[in-house]
Amino acid sequence: MQTSIRVDQTSRDALAKIANDEMGGVSMDDALKVLLFEHASLAAIAALEADPAALAEYRAEAREWAELDTQVSE
């Protein structure tokens, strides 16, 4: 399902420029999805940084995954 939103022409042009110049000509919808994902990722990182215990737990789990060694079959 698609819908329309009202945005200032400057915002629309900025999104079109990002989609074209920085994302290889993807649609503005796809560019917006990437930007929203990046925003959510930065918010999640900020939340982790604000909670030292959660950040320590995340880093410990990341170390475990980084040290995981498994054989890959081809």
Secondary structure, 3 states (H helix, E strand, C coil): CCCCCCCCHHHHHHHHHHHHHHCCCCCHHHHHHHHHHHHHHHHHHHHHHCCHHHHHHHHHHHHHHHCCCCCCCC
